[in-house]
Amino acid sequence: MPRAYPPDVIVLDNDSIVHARLTRGAKNPQITVARSFRLPADTFGPGAVTPLLTNGQGLTDVVTRMRNETGRWDKASLLLPDSWFRINLMDVAALPDNRSEALDAVRWALKRTLPINPDQLRVAYDVLSRQEGGARVLVVTGLEKTLASLEAIFGEAGCEVVLIEPIGLNIWNAVAVRETSAATDRLFLYIRKNDFTTAVFRNGQPLFIRSRNLSGERTLLQEMKLSASYLRDTLGSEKIEQCYVAGNDLPQDVAGAISEEFGAPVRTIALRDVTERFPDDVRNFEAELTACAGVFTA
């Protein structure tokens, strides 16, 4: 596993928390531990960009139980739903080489796109390309108050959080590292109960990433049709070479609908494709475990 991150990965959602432990396999990671724990219903509440932690003691109790039942570990990566972040592809006119100054430039550029002051957000970015002093960057932001609260709770339980990233991007990492980069466009969909992520990649670079909530006003298939129309009209993505879809308990008609809408074959991302071994009875959180494998691939 190329990245030097600890073997334990935590995937946190509004109503559950998953712990996975990974070890090196011959070619792909092996998952030796995979447990899901239910969270109290009031653990998180509505917030700007990222939900607010409204029942810290409830989360603390579950984290303590989880660590007691899964063996000794003191560091972990933390994955959160894509909808807990704002993920932006941006052109920054002048991006300094100095990391601190560059972060200030990215924050300034974010003022035009976000509903709240970027000073309330934790900002991370990757430079995708540079040109004439400026740069194309992938920016991921989350509410600092919530992220800091999560780090504090894990820290009080004896675990240092060394990485916080979106689930969907790590599912894509797990797939992309194992496939030849394509010059044509590849579509990725990560579907959850209440939201979904759509992304388009070309030559390994993201052209478009968006996470949308499913409000009930439109069905998932209607939302996908709108996304397809937007991609064709805005990005000129007329030719999708391959579609990838990830999620737990996907609707039976979703693969056919995606194929029809985008005119491309659809591959459902399976945990067995990116790991050599994993425990039984993980069907309800296979997508989350796929993301855990993706932590080690970028």
C-alpha positions in Angstrom: 0.0 0.0 0.0 1.8 3.1 -1.2 0.7 5.7 1.3 2.1 5.6 4.8 -1.2 5.8 6.6 -2.2 3.7 9.6 -4.0 0.4 8.9 -7.2 1.5 10.7 -9.8 3.5 8.8 -13.0 4.9 10.2 -16.1 5.8 8.1 -18.6 8.0 9.8 -22.1 8.8 8.7 -25.2 10.4 10.4 -26.4 7.2 11.9 -23.4 4.7 11.8 -19.7 4.3 12.2 -17.6 1.7 10.5 -14.2 0.5 11.6 -11.9 -1.4 9.2 -8.3 -2.6 9.6 -6.3 -3.3 6.5 -3.1 -5.3 5.9 -0.9 -5.7 2.9 -1.8 -8.4 0.4 0.1 -9.8 -2.6 -1.5 -7.2 -4.9 -4.4 -5.6 -3.1 -5.1 -4.8 0.5 -6.8 -7.3 2.8 -9.5 -6.2 5.3 -9.0 -8.2 8.5 -11.5 -6.4 10.7 -14.8 -4.8 9.6 -17.4 -3.7 12.1 -20.3 -1.4 11.9 -21.8 0.4 15.0 -25.1 2.3 15.3 -25.0 5.9 16.4 -27.8 7.6 18.4 -30.3 9.3 16.2 -29.5 12.8 17.5 -25.7 12.6 17.0 -25.7 15.1 14.2 -28.0 18.0 13.2 -28.3 20.4 10.3 -25.3 22.7 9.7 -23.8 24.9 7.0 -21.9 22.7 4.6 -21.1 20.0 7.2 -23.6 18.7 9.8 -23.1 19.9 13.4 -22.2 17.5 16.1 -25.2 17.8 18.5 -24.7 14.7 20.7 -21.0 14.6 21.5 -21.4 12.2 24.4 -23.4 9.7 22.3 -20.6 9.7 19.7 -17.9 9.4 22.5 -19.7 6.4 24.0 -19.8 4.6 20.6 -16.2 5.4 19.8 -15.0 4.1 23.2 -17.0 0.9 22.7 -15.6 0.5 19.2 -12.0 0.8 20.3 -12.6 -1.6 23.2 -14.1 -4.2 20.9 -11.7 -3.9 17.9 -8.3 -4.2 19.6 -5.6 -1.6 20.3 -5.1 1.1 17.7 -4.0 4.7 18.3 -4.1 6.3 14.8 -6.8 6.2 12.1 -7.9 7.9 8.8 -11.5 9.3 8.9 -13.8 9.2 5.9 -17.0 11.3 5.8 -19.9 11.5 3.3 -19.2 13.6 0.2 -22.3 15.7 1.1 -20.5 16.8 4.3 -18.0 18.7 2.1 -18.0 21.2 -0.7 -15.9 19.9 -3.5 -14.8 22.5 -6.0 -12.8 22.6 -9.2 -11.4 26.1 -9.5 -9.1 28.3 -11.5 -7.0 30.5 -9.2 -5.5 33.4 -11.1 -2.3 33.6 -9.0 -1.3 30.7 -6.9 2.0 31.3 -5.0 4.5 28.6 -4.5 4.5 29.1 -0.7 1.9 26.8 0.7 0.5 29.2 3.3 0.2 32.0 0.8 -1.4 29.6 -1.7 -4.0 28.6 0.9 -4.9 32.2 1.4 -5.3 32.6 -2.3 -7.6 29.6 -2.5 -9.7 30.9 0.5 -10.1 34.2 -1.3 -11.3 32.5 -4.5 -13.8 30.5 -2.5 -15.6 33.6 -1.3 -17.3 33.7 -4.7 -18.7 30.2 -4.5 -19.6 29.3 -0.9 -22.6 30.3 1.2 -20.6 31.0 4.3 -17.3 32.7 5.2 -14.4 30.5 4.2 -12.7 31.4 7.5 -15.2 29.0 9.1 -14.1 26.2 6.9 -11.1 23.8 6.9 -9.7 24.0 3.4 -7.6 21.4 1.6 -6.5 21.6 -2.1 -4.5 19.7 -4.7 -3.0 21.4 -7.8 -4.2 19.7 -10.9 -2.3 21.9 -13.4 -0.4 25.2 -13.6 -0.3 27.9 -16.3 1.2 31.4 -16.3 1.3 31.7 -12.5 -2.3 30.5 -12.0 -3.5 27.0 -11.4 -6.4 24.6 -11.7 -7.1 23.2 -8.2 -9.3 20.7 -6.6 -10.6 22.2 -3.3 -12.3 20.3 -0.5 -13.8 22.2 2.4 -15.6 21.2 5.5 -16.9 23.1 8.6 -14.0 23.5 10.9 -16.2 23.4 14.1 -17.5 19.9 13.2 -14.2 18.5 12.0 -12.3 19.8 15.1 -15.0 18.3 17.4 -14.6 14.9 15.7 -10.9 15.0 16.1 -11.2 16.0 19.8 -13.6 13.1 20.5 -11.3 10.5 18.9 -8.3 12.1 20.6 -10.0 11.8 24.0 -10.6 8.1 23.3 -6.9 7.6 22.6 -6.9 7.8 18.7 -5.2 10.5 16.6 -7.1 11.3 13.3 -4.3 11.7 10.7 -6.5 12.2 7.6 -10.1 13.4 6.9 -11.4 12.9 3.3 -14.7 12.2 1.4 -15.9 8.6 1.0 -16.7 8.9 -2.7 -13.3 10.3 -3.8 -11.6 7.3 -2.1 -13.9 4.8 -3.8 -12.8 6.3 -7.1 -9.1 6.1 -5.9 -9.6 2.4 -5.3 -10.8 1.9 -8.9 -8.7 4.4 -10.8 -5.3 3.2 -9.5 -6.1 -0.3 -10.9 -7.1 0.8 -14.4 -5.3 2.4 -17.4 -5.9 6.1 -17.7 -8.4 6.9 -20.4 -8.3 9.9 -22.8 -12.0 9.9 -23.1 -14.4 10.7 -20.3 -15.2 8.2 -17.5 -18.3 8.8 -15.3 -18.4 7.9 -11.6 -21.6 7.7 -9.5 -21.7 7.0 -5.8 -25.3 6.6 -4.7 -26.5 6.6 -1.1 -29.9 6.7 0.5 -30.2 10.5 0.8 -27.6 11.8 -1.6 -25.4 10.9 -4.6 -22.1 12.1 -6.1 -21.5 12.5 -9.8 -18.0 12.9 -11.2 -16.3 12.9 -14.6 -12.6 12.1 -15.1 -10.3 12.4 -18.2 -6.7 11.2 -18.2 -7.0 10.7 -14.4 -8.0 14.3 -13.9 -11.5 15.4 -12.6 -13.5 17.5 -15.0 -16.6 17.7 -12.8 -17.5 16.7 -9.3 -20.8 17.4 -7.6 -22.6 15.9 -4.6 -26.4 16.4 -4.4 -29.0 15.6 -1.7 -32.0 13.6 -2.7 -34.9 15.7 -1.4 -37.8 13.5 -2.5 -39.0 16.1 -5.0 -37.4 14.1 -7.8 -36.4 10.4 -8.0 -32.9 9.2 -8.3 -33.4 8.4 -12.0 -34.8 11.9 -12.6 -31.8 13.4 -10.9 -29.5 11.4 -13.0 -31.2 12.6 -16.2 -30.7 16.1 -15.1 -27.0 15.4 -14.4 -26.6 13.8 -17.8 -28.2 16.8 -19.5 -26.0 19.2 -17.5 -22.8 17.4 -18.5 -23.7 17.3 -22.1 -24.7 21.0 -22.2 -22.0 22.5 -19.9 -18.9 20.2 -20.3 -19.5 18.9 -23.8 -19.2 15.4 -22.4 -20.8 13.7 -25.4 -18.8 10.5 -25.3 -18.5 8.6 -22.0 -16.3 5.6 -22.4 -17.2 3.8 -19.2 -19.6 4.4 -16.3 -18.8 3.2 -12.8 -21.5 3.1 -10.0 -20.9 2.4 -6.3 -23.3 2.1 -3.4 -25.0 -0.4 -1.1 -28.3 -2.0 -2.1 -28.5 -0.2 -5.4 -31.9 -0.2 -7.2 -32.1 -3.0 -9.7 -32.8 -0.7 -12.6 -30.0 1.8 -11.9 -27.3 0.3 -14.1 -29.6 0.0 -17.1 -30.8 3.6 -16.6 -27.3 4.9 -16.4 -26.2 3.0 -19.5 -29.2 4.3 -21.5 -28.7 7.9 -20.4 -25.0 8.1 -21.1 -24.7 5.5 -23.9 -21.9 3.6 -22.2 -21.3 0.3 -20.4 -21.8 0.4 -16.7 -19.6 -1.4 -14.2 -20.7 -1.8 -10.6 -17.8 -1.3 -8.2 -17.4 -4.3 -5.9 -15.3 -4.7 -2.8 -13.9 -8.0 -4.2 -12.4 -6.0 -7.1 -10.1 -3.9 -4.9 -9.3 -6.2 -2.0 -7.9 -9.7 -1.7 -9.9 -10.7 1.4 -12.6 -9.3 3.6 -14.9 -10.6 6.4 -18.3 -12.1 5.8 -21.5 -10.2 6.4 -20.4 -6.8 5.2 -23.0 -6.4 2.4 -24.6 -3.4 4.1 -21.4 -1.4 4.1 -19.4 -2.7 1.2 -19.1 0.7 -0.4 -17.6 2.2 2.8 -15.0 -0.6 2.9 -14.1 0.0 -0.8 -13.4 3.6 0.2 -11.1 2.3 3.0 -9.1 0.4 0.4 -8.9 3.7 -1.6 -7.2 5.5 1.3 -4.0 3.6 0.4 -4.0 4.0 -3.3 -3.4 7.7 -4.2 
